[in-house]
Amino acid sequence: MILKQSFGLIVTVVDKDFSDVVIEVAKANGAEGATIINARGTGIHESSSFMGINIQPEKEIVLMVVKKQIRKKVMRAILKDANISEEGHGLTFALPLGEIAGISHLFQQQKLDEKKEKQAEQAKQEKLDSEKKTESEKKTEKENKTENIEKK
């Protein structure tokens, strides 16, 4: 099953052992989980610079799939609370995800949402049907009264 909702992938690259802070901040702002990948910079004994950010040899890459609605909120929190905005502390960016599969708890939530939506539509239709029926009953009742008056 493929989810209908829009998602984004937040990628955050930080120095080794700083991923816990990133995940804690992200979860506090709506992210539900993360995957951590161990990585290293361009050389094992050297550091280099990329877009003004010093890249240290040992890094951790934090991958988080989040709903599009909270993506900016999570990223802002990471920048602020995990000090990513300070030079040399890492970087974060987001990529849009067109389709996603394999996140069972989100599938279950989607099914519940679809069921609630269907129930709401049914309730709305039943209310409309009831109102039409009531109007029809009133009309019939009025016609019966008119016939009774005419008979008298």
Secondary structure, 3 states (H helix, E strand, C coil): CCCCCCEEEEEEEEECCCHHHHHHHHHHCCCCCCEEEEEECCCCCCCEEECCEEECCEEEEEEEEEEHHHHHHHHHHHHHHCCCCCCCCCEEEEEEECCCCCCHHHHHHHHHHHHHHHHHHHHHHHHHHHHHHHHHHHHHHHHHHHHHHHHC
